Amino acid sequence: MRHHHFLAVLVVGLFLAAGPAHGFEETVDWIWNDTNPVPRGTCRNFIVQAGPPKVLRGKTSGRDCLKHAVRAYREGDHEEAFGWILAGQCHDREARERLVRNAANALDYVIKKYGAETP
């Protein structure tokens, strides 16, 4: 019984240390609020889709990255759609990792929250 108690405490401790399971919503919302068409650092060369043809982020704001994601999703290209979401956080490796861990949920969140605002 004592061994099971220790194991339960250990599992709960690891779960709490890992932080929230999500957090991707704030990351996506940050992308939407980024309206600067000049991305940070080397983001212009961020590969959205390896192709062919290869798709680069270029001079695209974070908001436009999400609009591209919505359009690609509507066309049935979920891989490119998620690539555009990642492109919106090309400057932040940890944010991209958070998005990758929650890929399906992040894509669903973008479509539900910003899809209606994307022609």
Residue, then its C-alpha position, 0 to 999 in steps of 0.5 A: m500500500r505504501h508503494h502505491h501511495f508513493l507512486a501516486v504522489l510521484v505521478v501527480g508531482l510529475f504532472l504538475a511539474a510538466g505544467p498545463a497540458h494545453g496553452f496552445e490557445e494563447t500561442v495561437d491568439w498571439i499569432w492572430n494579434d501579430t499584424n506586422p508583415v515583417p517577421r522577426g529574424t530569419c522567419r521570412n525563410f521559414i519553410v511552411q511546406a517542403g513541396p514541391p513547390k516549396v512554400l516559404r513564409g516570406k513577408t507575411s504577418g502572423r494573422d495572415c499566416l493563420k488566414h493561409a492556414v484556414r484557406a489551406y484547411r478548406e482546400g483539404d491540405h491539413e499539412e500545409a494548414f498546420g505549417w502556416i500555424l507553425a510559421g506564425q511562431c517561427h521565431d519561438r521554438e518552445a511555442r512551435e513545440r507546444l503547437v506540435r504537441n497539440a496539433a489537432n486541437a490547435l488546428d481545430y481552434v484556429i478553424k473555429k475561432y478565426g475561420a469566420e474572419t477569413p474570406 
